[in-house]
Amino acid sequence: MSVLDEIVAGARADMRRRERETGLEVLIHRVRSMPPTRDAVAALLRPGVQVIAEVKRRSPSKGALADVPDPADLAAAYESGGAAAVSVLTEGRRFGGTQADLRAVRDRVGVPVLCKDFLVTPYQLWEARTCGADLALLIVAALSRGELVDLIGLAGRIGLTPLVEVHDRRELDLALSAGARVIGVNARDLRTLRIDRSVFERLAPHIPDDVVKVAESGVRGPDDVLGHAAHGADAVLVGEHLVTHGSPADAVASLLAARPAPLSVPRRVSR
Ligand SMILES: O=P(O)(O)OC[C@@H](O)[C@@H](O)c1c[nH]c2ccccc12
């Protein structure tokens, strides 16, 4: 069993436990009285490469990364540093996150918030929406094609922007053919946990212009942001570098300060 299979199995088990307590109908009912989600695509397509800053306590590859006593404080610091969106890892077993983290962050910040988890069932998408998510991660390596198509469709119907994560050309083609409009290229192979920072530049030329491109994982500082921007990234998703930095607001600001002034007018992409 790969690390990914093991994490997905755990996430499914945790979900089943919650589902027994709170049925799907209850979640659907809650969503009806919730305000609309924030426009994540517009936030990511602001001129110049944007930063999605992640609230991350630990990871399977590195173990404990940072004490995060108050995820909302951390997210507020990210926002004040200029983050276009905040990602919250809600997976508990390997990443030490909770759905309460997501709720707390969404209540505090004004930017769109990503539910970063191993979302493989409709129930989990409804949950993410009730916790305040604006974006939801869908990892192609964890899903069949049919599941991916269904979850992208459901996400759209309930106002969530799916960030569809790929790591190689086959996954990218599958994501695009399934209708993904926001693609995350993960430098980390979730089966082996190895980082390969060249994956973004190899895949980016195969992503159509009207699809939002996010470079994920392994960003160590401004140079990596510049490198991804030069290859067409609209945004970078950064966790470890920011949570291990003494001042998260300054860390986000210095990633953004390194960017060249944007030359073009913002692109328009349908959500
Ligand atoms: O901490 P990093 O290397 O900056 O990476 C952040 C983010 O890309 C990473 O947490 C991530 C990308 N895809 C995922 C899928 C599940 C869990 C975590 C992730």
PDBQT file of the ligand as one rigid body, heavy atoms in Angstrom, charges set to zero:
ROOT
HETATM    1  O1  LIG A 301       4.812  22.317   2.542  1.00  0.00    +0.000 OA
HETATM    2  P1  LIG A 301       5.056  22.517   1.090  1.00  0.00    +0.000 P 
HETATM    3  O2  LIG A 301       6.158  21.680   0.525  1.00  0.00    +0.000 OA
HETATM    4  O3  LIG A 301       5.208  23.990   0.748  1.00  0.00    +0.000 OA
HETATM    5  O4  LIG A 301       3.728  22.001   0.317  1.00  0.00    +0.000 OA
HETATM    6  C1  LIG A 301       2.482  22.615   0.482  1.00  0.00    +0.000 C 
HETATM    7  C2  LIG A 301       1.399  21.798  -0.239  1.00  0.00    +0.000 C 
HETATM    8  O5  LIG A 301       1.678  21.824  -1.619  1.00  0.00    +0.000 OA
HETATM    9  C3  LIG A 301       1.359  20.369   0.281  1.00  0.00    +0.000 C 
HETATM   10  O6  LIG A 301       0.980  20.441   1.621  1.00  0.00    +0.000 OA
HETATM   11  C4  LIG A 301       0.397  19.460  -0.499  1.00  0.00    +0.000 A 
HETATM   12  C5  LIG A 301       0.185  19.468  -1.830  1.00  0.00    +0.000 A 
HETATM   13  N1  LIG A 301      -0.750  18.534  -2.170  1.00  0.00    +0.000 N 
HETATM   14  C6  LIG A 301      -1.151  17.908  -1.061  1.00  0.00    +0.000 A 
HETATM   15  C7  LIG A 301      -2.102  16.901  -0.898  1.00  0.00    +0.000 A 
HETATM   16  C8  LIG A 301      -2.356  16.459   0.370  1.00  0.00    +0.000 A 
HETATM   17  C9  LIG A 301      -1.650  16.966   1.465  1.00  0.00    +0.000 A 
HETATM   18  C10 LIG A 301      -0.706  17.985   1.317  1.00  0.00    +0.000 A 
HETATM   19  C11 LIG A 301      -0.451  18.460   0.047  1.00  0.00    +0.000 A 
ENDROOT
TORSDOF 0
